[in-house]
Structures are given as structure tokens and as C-alpha cells.
């Protein structure tokens, strides 16, 4: 089974990198496990949103997965911060 053209092991590794990059950019401190979760979930959620909007800009492969994971993880951190402030 593959995710956006990458295998599950690659999705975990790339998701971890994407989550780590998002953590650094968004200046949050969540730990390695949460970085992996945020990167993978971010990529899956953003891919679903882009597919629903019929936007296929980012393509398939590990670079596309890294970019979507990074953007998606940043969005998830942003949304979490909105709820945490209330």
C-alpha cells in the first residue's frame, strides 16, 4: 500500500522530516513522535483538501509528499494554537 506514490516506511520518514521542519518554522516544541504524526496527517489532510478542490499542483513522489506534509503540518499547528488559546 502506498501514500502519494511513496511506501509506508518512506511516508513515516518523510512525514517526520516534514513535521520537524514545520516545528522549526512554527517555533513549537512537540517531540519526534508528534512530528511524524503531524507530517503524515498534514500530508494526508492537505492531499484530501487539494483533491476535493480538484487541484493537483504538487504531484506524486517523495518531494511532493514532503511539501504537502510540511504545509499540512504547519496548518495543523496553527489550528491547534487557535483552539489552545480559547
Contact map, one row per residue, 1 for C-alpha under 8 A:
11100011000000000000000000000000000000000000000000000000000000000000000000000000000000
11111111000000000000000000000000000000000000000000000000000000000000000000000000000000
11111111001000000000000000000000000000000000000000000000000000000000000000000000000000
01111100000000000000000000000000000000000000000000000000000111001000000000000000000000
01111110000000000000000000000000000000000000000000000000000111000000000000000000000000
01111111011000000000000000000000000000000000000000000000000011001000000000000000000000
11101111111000000000000000000000000000000000000000000000000000000000000000000000000000
11100111111100000000000000000000000000000000000000000000000000000000000000000000000000
00000011111110000000000000000000000000000000000000000000000000000000000000000000000000
00000111111111000000000000000000000000000000000000000000000001000000000000000000000000
00100111111111100000000000000000000000010000000000000000000000001000000000000000000000
00000001111111110000000000000000000100010000000000000000000000000000000000000000000000
00000000111111111000000000000000000100000000000000000000000000000000000000000000000000
00000000011111111100000000000000000000110000000000000000000001001100000000000000000000
00000000001111111110000000000000001111110010000000000000000000001100100000000000000000
00000000000111111111000000000001101111110000000000000000000000000000000000000000000000
00000000000011111111100000000000001100100000000000000000000000000100000000000000000000
00000000000001111111110000000000001100100000000000000000000000000110110010000000000000
00000000000000111111111000000000011111110000000000000000000000000000110010000000000000
00000000000000011111111100000001001100100000000000000000000000000000000000000000000000
00000000000000001111111110000000000000000000000000000000000000000000010000000000000000
00000000000000000111111111000000000000000000000000000000000000000000011011000000000000
00000000000000000011111111111100001000000000000000000000000000000000000001000000000000
00000000000000000001111111110000000000000000000000000000000000000000000000000000000000
00000000000000000000111111100000000000000000000000000000000000000000000000000000000000
00000000000000000000011111110000000000000000000000000000000000000000000001001000000000
00000000000000000000001111111000000000000000000000000000000000000000000000000000000000
00000000000000000000001101111100000000000000000000000000000000000000000000000000000000
00000000000000000000001000111110000000000000000000000000000000000000000000000000000000
00000000000000000000001000011111011000000000000000000000000000000000000000000000000000
00000000000000000000000000001111111000000000000000000000000000000000000000000000000000
00000000000000010001000000000111111100000000000000000000000000000000000000000000000000
00000000000000010000000000000011111110000000000000000000000000000000000000000000000000
00000000000000000010000000000111111111000000000000000000000000000000000000000000000000
00000000000000111111001000000111111111100000000000000000000000000000000000000000000000
00000000000110111111000000000001111111110000000000000000000000000000000000000000000000
00000000000000110010000000000000111111111000000000000000000000000000000000000000000000
00000000000000110010000000000000011111111100000000000000000000000000100110010000000000
00000000000001111111000000000000001111111110000000000000000000000000110110000000000000
00000000001101110010000000000000000111111111000000000000000000000000100000000000000000
00000000000000000000000000000000000011111111100000000000000000000000100110000000000000
00000000000000000000000000000000000001111111110000000000000000000001111111110000000000
00000000000000100000000000000000000000111111111000000000000000001111111110000000000000
00000000000000000000000000000000000000011111111100000000000000000000100000000000000000
00000000000000000000000000000000000000001111111110000000000000000000000100000000000000
00000000000000000000000000000000000000000111111111000000000000000001101100000000000000
00000000000000000000000000000000000000000011111111100000000000000001000000000000000000
00000000000000000000000000000000000000000001111111110000000000000000000000000000000000
00000000000000000000000000000000000000000000111111111000000000000000000000000000000000
00000000000000000000000000000000000000000000011111111111000000000000000000000000000000
00000000000000000000000000000000000000000000001111111111000000000000000000000000000000
00000000000000000000000000000000000000000000000111111110000000000000000000000000000000
00000000000000000000000000000000000000000000000011111110000000000000000000000000000000
00000000000000000000000000000000000000000000000001111111000000000000000000000000000000
00000000000000000000000000000000000000000000000001111111100000000000000000000000000000
00000000000000000000000000000000000000000000000001100111111000000000000000000000000000
00000000000000000000000000000000000000000000000000000011111000000000000000000000000000
00000000000000000000000000000000000000000000000000000001111100010011000000000000000000
00000000000000000000000000000000000000000000000000000001111110010000000000000000000000
00011000000000000000000000000000000000000000000000000000011111111000000000000000000000
00011100000000000000000000000000000000000000000000000000001111111000000000000000000000
00011100010001000000000000000000000000000000000000000000000111111100000000000000000000
00000000000000000000000000000000000000000000000000000000000111111110000000000000000000
00000000000000000000000000000000000000000000000000000000011111111111000000000000000000
00010100001001100000000000000000000000000010000000000000000111111111100000000000000000
00000000000001101100000000000000000000000010000000000000000001111111110000000000000000
00000000000000000100000000000000000000000010000000000000010000111111111000000000000000
00000000000000000000000000000000000000000110011000000000010000011111111100000000000000
00000000000000100110000000000000000001111111010000000000000000001111111110000000000000
00000000000000000110110000000000000000100110000000000000000000000111111111000000000000
00000000000000000000010000000000000000000110010000000000000000000011111111100000000000
00000000000000000000000000000000000001101110110000000000000000000001111111110000000000
00000000000000000110010000000000000001101110000000000000000000000000111111111000000000
00000000000000000000011001000000000000000100000000000000000000000000011111111100000000
00000000000000000000000000000000000000000100000000000000000000000000001111111110000000
00000000000000000000000000000000000001000100000000000000000000000000000111111111000000
00000000000000000000000001000000000000000000000000000000000000000000000011111111100000
00000000000000000000000000000000000000000000000000000000000000000000000001111111110000
00000000000000000000000000000000000000000000000000000000000000000000000000111111111000
00000000000000000000000000000000000000000000000000000000000000000000000000011111111100
00000000000000000000000000000000000000000000000000000000000000000000000000001111111110
00000000000000000000000000000000000000000000000000000000000000000000000000000111111111
00000000000000000000000000000000000000000000000000000000000000000000000000000011111111
00000000000000000000000000000000000000000000000000000000000000000000000000000001111111
00000000000000000000000000000000000000000000000000000000000000000000000000000000111111
00000000000000000000000000000000000000000000000000000000000000000000000000000000011111
